[in-house]
């Protein structure tokens, strides 16, 4: 390993442990990434030195907490190149952010007979909220087809737009297959038809820079824990022109301006969508995770992950009886595969006992698995802190599984 990679790996305490008596090789980064010590320390420091509620207090600790919390929002806005920090809504993560838009945008703009477009690549979190909205509103859910290699049928998408289309929701990167969708082309097509676009960015922010203004998306949902930050925090970028028109998602403290028993007026953005006591500590942790990523630099991240994807694809595809699922031309560092006559749960359990952590199952993409004619896959998702040597151990583990079943 090179010196920089050694240094980076030392930043992550959990990578120093063993699993079943072997050094941990962690390949479940699409589910959640590990946290550098500086993120863990920042959360610990907040609770030790500045724990207080934000915005409401005049005392010193409340002001400290408020500055740190709003400073994290400013970091997120800069990280995404939002036009204003008012366009950043803190949520519990991608799922809540999508539910916020489905509920609030849906309440204001979706009516009986209207149509919503999603894709066959989506995580359940970007299907079910829209599906349930369509049930409630008597609207219609349309689906962009996917080819066998995991790429969306963009030509078919063109035929889905009509005067009843109200919104399109699609993932930036597929969590199951690693497909990087042509989101700029999709957004351009949608906007030409007067349709706003929500991007599920759960897998997007950990692999490269995201510029929401350059892409032109109307909403971008994300989770901190998939980009080296803490669990339980994430956010929604939304264009101010939409957020201003959308009603609040939840009601309670902080999101109000004035309350009487006769009526209530709501707070300005972004607080209109942030009811209740916020997750201050983890918002701070998210801001520090952004600092960490920017400190490493996107050039290193992309180069390292591209190398791991190419190396892993070569090695895994060379194993007899193993088939990679998802071979899109543009992919993030995710390899899903199946083994002939061996169930993915059985394989995953044996691989785990060899100190290698992979994900098995349908990856919350049951419609996609149905489309591909499989029940699920073994998924190895790589981070910049992984190594070729760890991939070699994965390959050895897969070969061992074959030997045991043979």
RODO-2510 file (C-alpha; in nm, 4 decimals, decimal comma):
residues 406
     n   res          X          Y          Z
     1     x     0,0000     0,0000     0,0000
     2     x     0,1153     0,3551    -0,0644
     3     x     0,1830     0,6005     0,2157
     4     x    -0,1296     0,8100     0,1557
     5     x    -0,3555     0,5044     0,1605
     6     x    -0,1873     0,3827     0,4809
     7     x    -0,2543     0,7216     0,6375
     8     x    -0,6164     0,7230     0,5240
     9     x    -0,6804     0,3750     0,6603
    10     x    -0,5357     0,4791     0,9946
    11     x    -0,7970     0,7565     1,0093
    12     x    -1,0752     0,4953     1,0440
    13     x    -1,0649     0,3194     1,3832
    14     x    -1,3010     0,0394     1,2810
    15     x    -1,0723    -0,0732     0,9987
    16     x    -0,8073    -0,1677     1,2539
    17     x    -1,0140    -0,4503     1,4035
    18     x    -1,0298    -0,8193     1,3184
    19     x    -1,3312    -1,0239     1,2158
    20     x    -1,3251    -1,3979     1,2936
    21     x    -0,9560    -1,3668     1,3719
    22     x    -0,8727    -1,2061     1,0376
    23     x    -0,8156    -0,8412     0,9421
    24     x    -1,1506    -0,6867     0,8522
    25     x    -1,2077    -0,6307     0,4796
    26     x    -1,5150    -0,4068     0,4698
    27     x    -1,7016    -0,4140     0,1376
    28     x    -2,0460    -0,2942     0,2468
    29     x    -1,9873     0,0733     0,1777
    30     x    -2,3033     0,1151    -0,0288
    31     x    -2,5022     0,0308     0,2855
    32     x    -2,2965     0,2566     0,5129
    33     x    -1,9457     0,3927     0,5047
    34     x    -1,7145     0,3885     0,8034
    35     x    -1,6397     0,7040     0,9996
    36     x    -1,3020     0,8757     1,0360
    37     x    -1,1889     0,9557     1,3881
    38     x    -1,2332     1,3290     1,3332
    39     x    -1,6079     1,2791     1,2777
    40     x    -1,6406     1,0629     1,5882
    41     x    -1,4385     1,3134     1,7899
    42     x    -1,6470     1,6092     1,6738
    43     x    -1,9687     1,4438     1,7902
    44     x    -1,8105     1,3515     2,1224
    45     x    -1,6797     1,7054     2,1675
    46     x    -2,0231     1,8580     2,1068
    47     x    -2,1853     1,6461     2,3765
    48     x    -1,8995     1,7118     2,6185
    49     x    -1,8613     2,0856     2,5638
    50     x    -2,1570     2,2459     2,3845
    51     x    -2,4680     2,0306     2,4268
    52     x    -2,7600     2,2708     2,4049
    53     x    -3,0649     2,3380     2,1944
    54     x    -3,0226     2,5707     1,9002
    55     x    -3,1822     2,8976     1,7900
    56     x    -3,3939     2,9570     2,1017
    57     x    -3,1357     3,0236     2,3712
    58     x    -2,9567     3,3458     2,4573
    59     x    -2,6966     3,1716     2,6722
    60     x    -2,3442     3,1020     2,5492
    61     x    -2,3791     2,7250     2,4923
    62     x    -2,6951     2,7666     2,2876
    63     x    -2,5205     3,0225     2,0726
    64     x    -2,2217     2,7882     2,0307
    65     x    -2,4517     2,5032     1,9264
    66     x    -2,6420     2,7296     1,6864
    67     x    -2,3234     2,8491     1,5168
    68     x    -2,1990     2,4925     1,4770
    69     x    -2,5348     2,3661     1,3483
    70     x    -2,5847     2,6455     1,0974
    71     x    -2,2176     2,6222     1,0044
    72     x    -2,2811     2,2603     0,9035
    73     x    -2,5713     2,3738     0,6862
    74     x    -2,3460     2,6270     0,5175
    75     x    -2,0880     2,3528     0,4501
    76     x    -2,3542     2,1319     0,2905
    77     x    -2,4774     2,4189     0,0736
    78     x    -2,1235     2,4871    -0,0465
    79     x    -2,0537     2,1156    -0,0964
    80     x    -2,3567     2,0866    -0,3250
    81     x    -2,3147     2,4354    -0,4729
    82     x    -2,6662     2,5335    -0,3691
    83     x    -2,7452     2,8989    -0,4343
    84     x    -2,8281     2,9519    -0,0658
    85     x    -2,8094     2,7647     0,2640
    86     x    -3,1856     2,8241     0,2869
    87     x    -3,2191     2,5559     0,0174
    88     x    -3,0732     2,2890     0,2514
    89     x    -3,3225     2,1086     0,4750
    90     x    -3,1812     1,8757     0,7396
    91     x    -3,3633     1,5411     0,7588
    92     x    -3,2907     1,1982     0,9066
    93     x    -3,1527     1,0931     0,5684
    94     x    -3,2400     1,0196     0,2076
    95     x    -3,5583     0,8285     0,2889
    96     x    -3,7093     1,1097     0,4915
    97     x    -3,6009     1,3660     0,2336
    98     x    -3,7826     1,1772    -0,0424
    99     x    -4,0875     1,1318     0,1796
   100     x    -4,0826     1,5062     0,2500
   101     x    -4,1008     1,5882    -0,1205
   102     x    -4,3563     1,3182    -0,1984
   103     x    -4,5789     1,4397     0,0848
   104     x    -4,5355     1,8155     0,0509
   105     x    -4,4927     1,8509    -0,3257
   106     x    -4,7582     1,5835    -0,3722
   107     x    -5,0047     1,7673    -0,1512
   108     x    -4,9608     2,0873    -0,3496
   109     x    -4,9160     1,9682    -0,7060
   110     x    -5,0406     1,6094    -0,7587
   111     x    -5,4074     1,5536    -0,8365
   112     x    -5,6308     1,2790    -0,9702
   113     x    -5,5143     1,1580    -1,3105
   114     x    -5,1689     1,3143    -1,2828
   115     x    -4,8572     1,1051    -1,3427
   116     x    -4,5283     1,0460    -1,1584
   117     x    -4,2238     0,8875    -1,3233
   118     x    -3,9716     0,6664    -1,1417
   119     x    -3,7266     0,4099    -1,2799
   120     x    -3,6884     0,0341    -1,2579
   121     x    -3,3502     0,0894    -1,0886
   122     x    -3,4910     0,2539    -0,7782
   123     x    -3,4431     0,1693    -0,4137
   124     x    -3,7734     0,1056    -0,2362
   125     x    -3,7321     0,4463    -0,0702
   126     x    -3,7754     0,6112    -0,4098
   127     x    -4,0651     0,3892    -0,5151
   128     x    -4,2971     0,3412    -0,2191
   129     x    -4,3467     0,7103    -0,1236
   130     x    -4,4497     0,7901    -0,4813
   131     x    -4,6570     0,4742    -0,5122
   132     x    -4,8492     0,5525    -0,1948
   133     x    -4,8934     0,9142    -0,3042
   134     x    -5,0430     0,7918    -0,6311
   135     x    -5,2811     0,5619    -0,4409
   136     x    -5,3896     0,8518    -0,2208
   137     x    -5,4293     1,1020    -0,5019
   138     x    -5,5588     0,8555    -0,7645
   139     x    -5,2581     0,9406    -0,9789
   140     x    -5,0564     0,7084    -1,2050
   141     x    -4,7019     0,5777    -1,1484
   142     x    -4,4948     0,5373    -1,4663
   143     x    -4,1667     0,3402    -1,4778
   144     x    -3,8572     0,3932    -1,6940
   145     x    -3,7500     0,0453    -1,8170
   146     x    -3,4000    -0,0891    -1,7598
   147     x    -3,1869    -0,2953    -1,9980
   148     x    -3,0254    -0,6249    -1,8971
   149     x    -2,6907    -0,4525    -1,8376
   150     x    -2,8423    -0,2179    -1,5793
   151     x    -2,8703     0,0945    -1,7944
   152     x    -3,1961     0,2878    -1,8189
   153     x    -3,3841     0,2955    -2,1488
   154     x    -3,3632     0,6686    -2,2094
   155     x    -3,5474     0,6435    -2,5423
   156     x    -3,8399     0,4846    -2,3596
   157     x    -3,8361     0,7709    -2,1091
   158     x    -3,9101     1,0169    -2,3877
   159     x    -4,2448     0,8496    -2,4503
   160     x    -4,3459     0,8674    -2,0825
   161     x    -4,3677     1,2468    -2,0701
   162     x    -4,7053     1,4038    -2,1357
   163     x    -4,9186     1,6942    -2,0155
   164     x    -5,0107     1,5021    -1,6985
   165     x    -4,6522     1,4362    -1,5829
   166     x    -4,5880     1,6277    -1,2604
   167     x    -4,2496     1,5029    -1,1333
   168     x    -3,9715     1,2549    -1,2147
   169     x    -3,7759     1,0798    -0,9374
   170     x    -3,4633     0,8796    -1,0223
   171     x    -3,1468     0,7729    -0,8460
   172     x    -2,8139     0,9341    -0,9245
   173     x    -2,6323     0,6011    -0,8780
   174     x    -2,7925     0,2586    -0,8364
   175     x    -2,7237     0,1082    -0,4945
   176     x    -2,7778    -0,2442    -0,6297
   177     x    -2,5752    -0,2379    -0,9518
   178     x    -2,3587     0,0732    -0,9354
   179     x    -2,5049     0,2193    -1,2566
   180     x    -2,4357     0,5922    -1,2856
   181     x    -2,7422     0,7327    -1,4528
   182     x    -2,7146     1,0056    -1,7202
   183     x    -2,8841     1,2503    -1,4856
   184     x    -2,7989     1,5638    -1,6809
   185     x    -2,9661     1,4236    -1,9918
   186     x    -3,2643     1,3059    -1,7863
   187     x    -3,3016     1,6471    -1,6212
   188     x    -3,2740     1,8259    -1,9544
   189     x    -3,5455     1,6050    -2,1062
   190     x    -3,7709     1,6537    -1,8062
   191     x    -3,7310     2,0306    -1,8002
   192     x    -3,8024     2,0496    -2,1721
   193     x    -4,1378     1,8954    -2,0787
   194     x    -4,1879     2,1281    -1,7824
   195     x    -4,1293     1,8489    -1,5282
   196     x    -3,9196     1,8945    -1,2093
   197     x    -3,6700     1,6243    -1,1096
   198     x    -3,5784     1,4712    -0,7751
   199     x    -3,2478     1,2855    -0,7574
   200     x    -3,1952     1,0146    -0,4965
   201     x    -2,8359     1,0988    -0,4135
   202     x    -2,7789     0,8401    -0,1411
   203     x    -2,4971     0,6827    -0,3434
   204     x    -2,3923     0,9989    -0,5212
   205     x    -2,2127     1,2143    -0,2669
   206     x    -1,9492     0,9592    -0,1663
   207     x    -1,8063     0,9006    -0,5150
   208     x    -1,7525     1,2469    -0,6589
   209     x    -1,8499     1,6135    -0,6526
   210     x    -2,2148     1,7085    -0,6968
   211     x    -2,3111     2,0505    -0,8328
   212     x    -2,6864     2,0877    -0,8117
   213     x    -2,6892     2,4128    -1,0045
   214     x    -2,4808     2,2703    -1,2875
   215     x    -2,6946     1,9527    -1,3036
   216     x    -3,0127     2,1573    -1,2761
   217     x    -3,2027     1,9156    -1,0529
   218     x    -3,4937     2,0544    -0,8534
   219     x    -3,4396     1,8308    -0,5495
   220     x    -3,1411     1,6249    -0,4282
   221     x    -3,1802     1,3846    -0,1337
   222     x    -2,8834     1,2431     0,0581
   223     x    -2,7648     1,0660     0,3742
   224     x    -2,4575     1,1480     0,5837
   225     x    -2,3814     0,7886     0,6781
   226     x    -2,3126     0,6937     0,3174
   227     x    -2,0537     0,9724     0,2869
   228     x    -1,8407     0,9002     0,5968
   229     x    -2,0675     1,0906     0,8354
   230     x    -2,2955     0,9766     1,1181
   231     x    -2,6214     0,7874     1,0936
   232     x    -2,9530     0,9610     1,1555
   233     x    -2,8777     1,2790     0,9600
   234     x    -2,8996     1,3774     0,5961
   235     x    -3,0749     1,6345     0,3947
   236     x    -3,2693     1,7674     0,1042
   237     x    -3,1581     2,0295    -0,1412
   238     x    -3,4564     2,1973    -0,2985
   239     x    -3,4803     2,4926    -0,5324
   240     x    -3,6236     2,7855    -0,3386
   241     x    -3,8932     2,8393    -0,6006
   242     x    -4,0368     2,4956    -0,5153
   243     x    -3,9772     2,5004    -0,1406
   244     x    -4,1564     2,8334    -0,1097
   245     x    -4,4662     2,6853    -0,2742
   246     x    -4,4687     2,3588    -0,0784
   247     x    -4,6599     2,3272     0,2516
   248     x    -4,4779     2,2109     0,5672
   249     x    -4,4081     1,8416     0,5998
   250     x    -4,4450     1,8232     0,9790
   251     x    -4,5779     2,0594     1,2415
   252     x    -4,4467     2,1643     1,5822
   253     x    -4,1764     2,3825     1,7287
   254     x    -3,9198     2,5783     1,5271
   255     x    -4,1127     2,5617     1,1992
   256     x    -4,3640     2,8250     1,3088
   257     x    -4,3538     3,2036     1,3029
   258     x    -4,6648     3,2782     1,5100
   259     x    -4,9302     3,0579     1,6706
   260     x    -5,2743     3,1487     1,8002
   261     x    -5,5697     2,9200     1,8563
   262     x    -5,7258     3,0747     1,5492
   263     x    -5,4350     3,0382     1,3061
   264     x    -5,0636     2,9653     1,2545
   265     x    -4,8076     3,1265     1,0271
   266     x    -4,4990     2,9309     0,9282
   267     x    -4,1310     3,0121     0,9523
   268     x    -3,9060     3,1086     0,6629
   269     x    -3,6840     2,8624     0,4778
   270     x    -3,5239     2,6328     0,5714
   271     x    -3,6916     2,6173     0,9130
   272     x    -4,0394     2,5722     0,7667
   273     x    -3,9468     2,2075     0,7062
   274     x    -3,7545     2,1397     1,0298
   275     x    -4,0082     2,0769     1,3043
   276     x    -3,8837     1,9945     1,6530
   277     x    -3,5440     1,9676     1,8159
   278     x    -3,2855     1,9019     1,5436
   279     x    -3,0083     1,6440     1,5428
   280     x    -2,7395     1,8998     1,6220
   281     x    -2,4519     1,6642     1,7016
   282     x    -2,4861     1,4609     1,3845
   283     x    -2,5292     1,7710     1,1685
   284     x    -2,1927     1,8818     1,3057
   285     x    -2,0576     1,5343     1,2253
   286     x    -2,1858     1,5682     0,8689
   287     x    -2,0025     1,8976     0,8332
   288     x    -1,6791     1,7381     0,9548
   289     x    -1,7265     1,4462     0,7119
   290     x    -1,7426     1,7036     0,4326
   291     x    -1,4196     1,8561     0,5637
   292     x    -1,2594     1,5116     0,5569
   293     x    -1,3647     1,4357     0,1984
   294     x    -1,2467     1,7723     0,0772
   295     x    -0,9185     1,7231     0,2609
   296     x    -0,8549     1,3956     0,0776
   297     x    -0,9581     1,5418    -0,2566
   298     x    -1,1899     1,4048    -0,5208
   299     x    -0,9050     1,3188    -0,7587
   300     x    -0,7724     1,0575    -0,5158
   301     x    -1,1205     0,9238    -0,4391
   302     x    -1,2116     0,8748    -0,8048
   303     x    -0,8733     0,7315    -0,9037
   304     x    -0,8690     0,4833    -0,6163
   305     x    -1,2279     0,3683    -0,6631
   306     x    -1,1877     0,3353    -1,0405
   307     x    -0,8805     0,1174    -0,9862
   308     x    -1,0638    -0,1028    -0,7350
   309     x    -1,3660    -0,1386    -0,9642
   310     x    -1,1506    -0,2395    -1,2628
   311     x    -0,9383    -0,4776    -1,0578
   312     x    -1,2358    -0,6328    -0,8793
   313     x    -1,4322    -0,6745    -1,2017
   314     x    -1,1398    -0,8532    -1,3673
   315     x    -1,0776    -1,0870    -1,0748
   316     x    -1,4388    -1,1708    -0,9887
   317     x    -1,5500    -1,2234    -1,3490
   318     x    -1,2648    -1,4726    -1,3943
   319     x    -1,4033    -1,7107    -1,1292
   320     x    -1,5879    -1,9999    -1,2980
   321     x    -1,9576    -2,0132    -1,2146
   322     x    -1,9720    -1,6472    -1,1068
   323     x    -2,1684    -1,3876    -1,3035
   324     x    -2,1582    -1,0137    -1,2494
   325     x    -2,5005    -0,8457    -1,2507
   326     x    -2,4905    -0,4904    -1,3807
   327     x    -2,2361    -0,4076    -1,6485
   328     x    -2,3284    -0,0504    -1,7366
   329     x    -2,0658     0,1511    -1,9202
   330     x    -2,0714     0,4108    -1,6427
   331     x    -2,0459     0,2521    -1,2985
   332     x    -1,9544     0,3468    -0,9444
   333     x    -1,7358     0,1129    -0,7385
   334     x    -2,0046    -0,1508    -0,6798
   335     x    -1,9918    -0,5121    -0,8033
   336     x    -2,2997    -0,7321    -0,7657
   337     x    -2,2677    -1,0966    -0,8599
   338     x    -2,4372    -1,4348    -0,8352
   339     x    -2,2914    -1,7851    -0,8038
   340     x    -2,4300    -2,0828    -0,9948
   341     x    -2,6440    -2,3089    -0,7719
   342     x    -2,5288    -2,1337    -0,4519
   343     x    -2,7690    -1,9112    -0,2606
   344     x    -2,6341    -1,5642    -0,1868
   345     x    -2,7118    -1,5938     0,1862
   346     x    -2,5097    -1,9149     0,2145
   347     x    -2,2221    -1,7606     0,0229
   348     x    -2,2322    -1,4387     0,2241
   349     x    -2,2206    -1,6234     0,5556
   350     x    -1,9105    -1,8173     0,4549
   351     x    -1,7422    -1,5076     0,3112
   352     x    -1,8100    -1,3285     0,6394
   353     x    -1,6371    -1,6022     0,8376
   354     x    -1,3252    -1,5311     0,6340
   355     x    -1,3207    -1,1713     0,7570
   356     x    -1,4789    -1,0162     0,4483
   357     x    -1,7990    -0,8129     0,4883
   358     x    -2,0276    -0,8087     0,1838
   359     x    -2,4007    -0,7435     0,1473
   360     x    -2,6408    -1,0132     0,0280
   361     x    -3,0066    -0,9984    -0,0708
   362     x    -3,2214    -0,7818    -0,2944
   363     x    -3,0720    -0,4550    -0,1627
   364     x    -3,4190    -0,3000    -0,1225
   365     x    -3,4666    -0,3213    -0,5006
   366     x    -3,7152    -0,6059    -0,5383
   367     x    -3,8717    -0,4741    -0,8621
   368     x    -3,5242    -0,4569    -1,0183
   369     x    -3,4424    -0,8117    -0,9098
   370     x    -3,7748    -0,9292    -1,0537
   371     x    -3,6900    -0,7557    -1,3810
   372     x    -3,3505    -0,9302    -1,3927
   373     x    -3,5014    -1,2671    -1,3046
   374     x    -3,3051    -1,3215    -0,9840
   375     x    -3,3832    -1,3172    -0,6121
   376     x    -3,0779    -1,1189    -0,5101
   377     x    -2,7023    -1,0832    -0,5367
   378     x    -2,3803    -1,0729    -0,3416
   379     x    -2,2708    -0,7093    -0,3450
   380     x    -1,9179    -0,5825    -0,2859
   381     x    -1,9061    -0,2034    -0,2695
   382     x    -1,5655    -0,0380    -0,2497
   383     x    -1,4437     0,2802    -0,0837
   384     x    -1,1233     0,4752    -0,1351
   385     x    -0,9936     0,3162     0,1863
   386     x    -1,0137    -0,0364     0,0432
   387     x    -0,7209    -0,2137    -0,1226
   388     x    -0,6441    -0,4591    -0,3992
   389     x    -0,5178    -0,6997    -0,1339
   390     x    -0,8614    -0,6974     0,0271
   391     x    -1,0190    -0,7753    -0,3106
   392     x    -0,7809    -1,0699    -0,3414
   393     x    -0,9173    -1,1945    -0,0080
   394     x    -1,2716    -1,1583    -0,1395
   395     x    -1,1802    -1,3638    -0,4454
   396     x    -1,0206    -1,6301    -0,2238
   397     x    -1,3376    -1,6375    -0,0142
   398     x    -1,5610    -1,6835    -0,3196
   399     x    -1,3374    -1,9646    -0,4457
   400     x    -1,3584    -2,1232    -0,0996
   401     x    -1,7391    -2,1087    -0,1148
   402     x    -1,7323    -2,2909    -0,4478
   403     x    -1,4993    -2,5576    -0,3107
   404     x    -1,7197    -2,6179    -0,0081
   405     x    -2,0348    -2,6569    -0,2176
   406     x    -1,8610    -2,8637    -0,4844
***
